[in-house]
Amino acid sequence: MDGNITYLCVHHFTIGGLPLQFFSIPFGVLVLFQNLLTIIIIHRTPKLHTHANIVLASIACGDIYLALVYIGDGIIYLPGVRNTMRPNPFLEASTCGAGYSSLLLSVSQLGFIAVDRYIHIVNPLYYIAHITKRRVYTIIACFWIVGLVYGIIPVIMYRSTSNDNICLIARPPFEYIVVPVVLYHVEIVLMFVCYFRIARLAFQRKKASHARQLGLNGDTLNRENFNHSRVAAWKSVTFFATMCGIFVVCTYPAVLAILISSVDSFPLSVFMPLMFLFLIHSVLNFFVYFNMNKDFCQGFKKIIADIQHKFMKTNTRNGN
């Protein structure tokens, strides 16, 4: 460690005597691979080309952005790569901006999915008429513009902070993190309200009133179609609600730690595991998709089958 260092930042943190980078780089590669695979599966599977799944692909892009920053930062700070462990103000500000803009992007888009599902189930005619793919792409683009601008702010305004013996990543300025922290809590309330109201509608509305609304005559075929539609809608809501629940469980402790560390000292030995927990939600998302989304599972299996087919075809050609 450089003898001129007068404070500890995340780059100096060790786990079992090993530098943090030995863990953060493989973990970042895992996050990168899983989210790339998620985007490829959604792109290759026509049944997944729904509004909500388009937003999921955008969330995966945000996680890729964060993973790339963390991988690059980890490689640069690997022992032997740099001759000094003195913090690089630009890298520290970039990592800080990537982390908090990613939080802003994820929570905003999960909130958007909750509203999307709510409108889709409560008022399907309005949804079909007004919620178009073009509007969804426009909203996603707005989220990304705001997120990227927010991520650049530390590079412009707080690059000198590390020179003042303050670890910008572990102790960001309060005025900077207050926006994503407040938005985080607002979006959690919004998601809870939307999914609670959807659940209430699913369980408390009488089948007869639904049938009258949809103009069903009560014959067996129509009743079966109605039941199938209701089950499909409920499965969709359960899937996205599970995603939001995992996001809150994995990120809320980290958000509280960030809030505390912005106004007071917070031990790195606690802060860093919470940051890893923050990233674990991205890893878990893939398994939620695979286990709860039939079309995603089939899309994944199709990719494996295509790879095996191409591999066997290549071996056959080489054999000939």
C-alpha positions in Angstrom: 0.0 0.0 0.0 1.3 3.5 -0.8 2.7 5.2 2.2 1.1 8.6 1.2 -2.4 7.3 1.6 -4.1 9.0 4.6 -7.5 7.4 4.3 -9.1 4.1 3.4 -11.5 3.7 0.4 -13.2 0.7 -1.1 -10.1 0.0 -3.2 -8.1 -0.8 -0.1 -10.7 -3.2 1.3 -9.7 -6.8 1.7 -11.7 -10.1 2.2 -9.8 -12.8 4.1 -6.5 -11.0 3.3 -7.3 -10.9 -0.4 -7.9 -7.6 -2.3 -11.5 -6.7 -3.0 -10.7 -6.7 -6.7 -10.2 -10.5 -6.7 -13.9 -10.8 -5.8 -15.5 -7.8 -7.5 -14.1 -8.6 -11.0 -15.4 -12.2 -11.3 -18.7 -11.0 -9.8 -18.9 -8.2 -12.3 -18.2 -10.6 -15.1 -21.1 -12.8 -13.9 -23.5 -9.9 -13.8 -22.3 -8.8 -17.3 -22.8 -12.3 -18.7 -26.2 -12.9 -17.1 -27.6 -9.6 -18.3 -26.2 -10.0 -21.8 -27.9 -13.4 -21.9 -31.2 -11.9 -20.6 -31.2 -9.3 -23.4 -30.4 -11.9 -26.1 -33.2 -14.2 -24.9 -35.7 -11.3 -24.9 -34.6 -10.2 -28.3 -34.8 -13.7 -29.8 -38.1 -14.6 -28.3 -41.1 -12.9 -30.0 -43.5 -13.8 -27.1 -41.3 -11.7 -24.8 -41.6 -8.5 -26.9 -44.1 -7.0 -24.5 -43.9 -3.6 -22.9 -42.8 -4.9 -19.5 -40.2 -7.2 -20.9 -38.8 -4.3 -23.0 -38.3 -2.4 -19.7 -36.7 -5.5 -18.2 -34.2 -5.5 -21.1 -33.5 -1.8 -20.3 -32.9 -2.7 -16.6 -30.4 -5.4 -17.8 -28.6 -2.7 -19.8 -28.3 -0.6 -16.7 -26.8 -3.5 -14.8 -24.3 -4.1 -17.7 -23.3 -0.5 -17.5 -22.6 -0.8 -13.8 -20.8 -4.1 -14.2 -18.5 -2.7 -16.9 -17.5 0.2 -14.7 -16.9 -2.1 -11.7 -14.8 -4.5 -13.9 -12.7 -1.7 -15.4 -12.2 -0.1 -12.0 -11.3 -3.4 -10.4 -8.7 -4.2 -13.2 -7.1 -0.8 -12.8 -6.7 -1.2 -9.0 -5.5 -4.8 -9.2 -2.2 -5.3 -7.3 0.6 -5.0 -9.9 -1.5 -3.1 -12.5 -1.0 0.3 -10.8 2.2 1.2 -9.0 0.2 3.0 -6.3 -3.1 2.5 -4.6 -3.6 6.2 -4.3 -7.2 6.8 -5.5 -7.7 8.2 -9.0 -10.2 11.0 -8.7 -11.7 10.4 -12.1 -12.2 6.6 -11.5 -13.6 7.2 -8.0 -16.1 9.8 -9.3 -17.0 7.6 -12.3 -17.6 4.6 -10.0 -19.7 6.7 -7.7 -21.8 8.1 -10.5 -22.3 4.6 -12.1 -23.5 3.2 -8.8 -26.1 5.8 -8.0 -27.3 6.4 -11.5 -27.8 2.6 -11.8 -29.9 2.8 -8.6 -31.9 5.6 -10.1 -32.5 3.7 -13.4 -33.4 0.4 -11.7 -35.9 1.8 -9.2 -37.5 4.2 -11.8 -38.1 1.4 -14.3 -39.4 -1.1 -11.8 -41.9 1.5 -10.7 -42.8 2.0 -14.4 -43.4 -1.7 -14.7 -45.7 -1.7 -11.7 -47.8 1.1 -13.2 -47.8 -0.6 -16.6 -49.1 -3.8 -15.1 -51.7 -1.9 -13.0 -53.1 -0.1 -16.0 -53.0 -3.3 -18.1 -55.2 -5.2 -15.7 -57.4 -2.5 -14.3 -58.2 -0.7 -17.6 -57.1 -2.9 -20.5 -59.0 -0.9 -23.2 -57.2 2.3 -22.2 -53.9 0.4 -22.1 -54.3 -1.0 -25.6 -55.3 2.5 -27.0 -52.7 4.6 -25.3 -49.7 2.6 -24.1 -47.8 1.9 -27.3 -44.3 0.6 -27.8 -43.2 3.9 -29.1 -44.3 5.6 -25.9 -42.6 2.9 -23.8 -39.3 3.4 -25.8 -39.7 7.2 -25.3 -40.1 6.8 -21.5 -37.1 4.5 -21.3 -35.0 6.9 -23.3 -36.0 9.7 -20.8 -35.0 7.5 -17.9 -31.6 6.8 -19.5 -30.9 10.5 -20.3 -31.7 11.5 -16.7 -29.7 8.5 -15.3 -26.6 9.2 -17.5 -26.6 12.9 -16.7 -26.9 12.1 -13.0 -24.0 9.7 -13.4 -21.8 12.4 -14.9 -22.4 14.9 -12.0 -19.7 13.4 -9.7 -17.1 13.5 -12.5 -17.8 17.2 -13.0 -18.5 18.4 -9.4 -16.9 16.0 -6.9 -13.6 14.9 -8.5 -11.6 16.9 -5.9 -13.4 15.2 -3.0 -10.9 12.3 -2.8 -8.1 14.8 -2.5 -9.9 16.0 0.7 -9.4 12.5 2.3 -13.0 11.6 1.7 -13.9 8.3 0.0 -16.5 9.4 -2.6 -17.8 5.9 -3.2 -18.4 5.0 0.5 -19.2 8.6 1.6 -21.0 10.5 -1.2 -22.2 14.1 -0.6 -25.6 14.1 1.0 -27.0 16.6 -1.6 -26.0 14.1 -4.3 -27.6 10.9 -3.0 -30.7 12.5 -1.6 -32.4 12.4 -5.0 -32.1 8.6 -5.6 -32.8 7.8 -2.0 -36.0 9.9 -1.9 -37.1 8.5 -5.3 -36.3 5.0 -4.1 -38.7 5.3 -1.2 -41.4 6.9 -3.4 -41.1 4.1 -6.0 -41.3 1.4 -3.3 -44.6 2.9 -2.1 -45.8 3.2 -5.7 -45.0 -0.5 -6.4 -46.6 -1.6 -3.2 -49.8 0.3 -3.9 -50.0 -0.9 -7.5 -49.4 -4.6 -6.7 -51.6 -4.5 -3.6 -54.5 -3.1 -5.7 -54.0 -5.6 -8.4 -54.0 -8.4 -5.8 -57.2 -7.0 -4.3 -58.9 -6.9 -7.7 -57.8 -10.5 -8.5 -59.1 -11.9 -5.2 -62.1 -9.7 -4.4 -63.9 -8.9 -7.6 -66.8 -11.3 -8.3 -66.6 -13.4 -11.4 -70.0 -12.4 -12.4 -69.2 -8.7 -12.5 -66.1 -9.5 -14.6 -68.2 -11.5 -16.9 -70.7 -8.6 -17.4 -67.8 -6.2 -18.0 -66.3 -8.4 -20.6 -69.6 -9.2 -22.2 -69.4 -13.0 -21.5 -72.6 -15.0 -21.9 -71.7 -17.6 -19.3 -71.1 -20.5 -21.8 -68.4 -23.0 -20.9 -65.9 -21.9 -23.6 -66.1 -18.2 -22.6 -65.7 -19.1 -19.0 -62.7 -21.1 -19.7 -61.2 -18.3 -21.8 -61.9 -15.8 -19.0 -60.3 -18.1 -16.4 -57.3 -18.6 -18.6 -56.9 -14.9 -19.1 -57.2 -14.2 -15.4 -54.6 -16.8 -14.5 -52.2 -15.5 -17.1 -52.6 -11.9 -15.8 -52.1 -13.1 -12.2 -48.9 -15.0 -13.1 -47.6 -11.9 -14.8 -48.2 -9.8 -11.8 -46.7 -12.4 -9.5 -43.6 -12.5 -11.6 -43.0 -8.8 -11.6 -44.0 -8.4 -7.9 -41.4 -11.1 -7.0 -38.8 -9.1 -9.0 -39.6 -6.0 -7.1 -39.6 -7.8 -3.7 -36.1 -9.2 -4.4 -34.9 -5.8 -5.5 -36.2 -4.2 -2.2 -34.7 -7.0 0.0 -31.3 -6.8 -1.7 -31.0 -3.0 -2.0 -32.8 -1.5 1.0 -30.0 -2.2 3.5 -27.5 -0.7 1.1 -29.6 2.4 0.6 -29.8 2.9 4.3 -26.0 2.4 4.6 -25.5 5.0 1.8 -27.8 7.5 3.6 -26.0 7.0 6.9 -22.5 7.2 5.4 -23.4 10.5 3.6 -23.8 12.2 7.0 -21.6 10.1 9.3 -18.8 7.6 9.3 -19.8 4.0 8.4 -17.5 1.0 8.7 -16.3 -0.4 5.4 -16.5 -3.9 6.8 -20.3 -3.5 6.9 -20.6 -1.1 3.9 -18.9 -3.4 1.3 -21.0 -6.6 2.0 -24.1 -4.5 1.6 -22.9 -3.2 -1.7 -22.4 -6.7 -2.9 -25.9 -7.5 -1.7 -27.0 -4.6 -3.8 -25.5 -6.2 -6.9 -26.8 -9.7 -6.0 -30.4 -8.7 -7.0 -29.1 -8.5 -10.6 -27.8 -12.1 -10.4 -31.1 -13.3 -8.8 -33.2 -11.6 -11.5 -32.0 -14.2 -14.1 -33.1 -17.1 -12.0 -36.5 -15.4 -11.3 -36.9 -15.0 -15.1 -36.0 -18.6 -15.7 -38.2 -20.2 -13.0 -41.3 -17.9 -13.3 -41.4 -16.9 -16.9 -42.2 -19.9 -19.2 -41.4 -18.0 -22.4 -38.0 -16.9 -21.0 -37.2 -20.5 -20.0 -38.1 -21.7 -23.4 -36.0 -19.0 -25.0 -33.0 -20.0 -22.9 -33.4 -23.7 -23.8 -33.7 -22.7 -27.5 -30.3 -20.8 -27.3 -28.7 -23.9 -25.7 -30.2 -26.1 -28.4 -29.0 -23.8 -31.2 -25.5 -23.8 -29.7 -25.4 -27.6 -29.5 -26.7 -27.8 -33.1 -24.0 -25.5 -34.4 -21.3 -27.3 -32.4 -22.4 -30.7 -33.8 -22.6 -29.3 -37.3 -19.1 -27.9 -37.0 -17.7 -31.2 -35.7 -19.4 -33.0 -38.5 -17.8 -30.7 -41.1 -14.4 -31.1 -39.5 -14.8 -34.9 -39.4 -15.5 -34.9 -43.1 
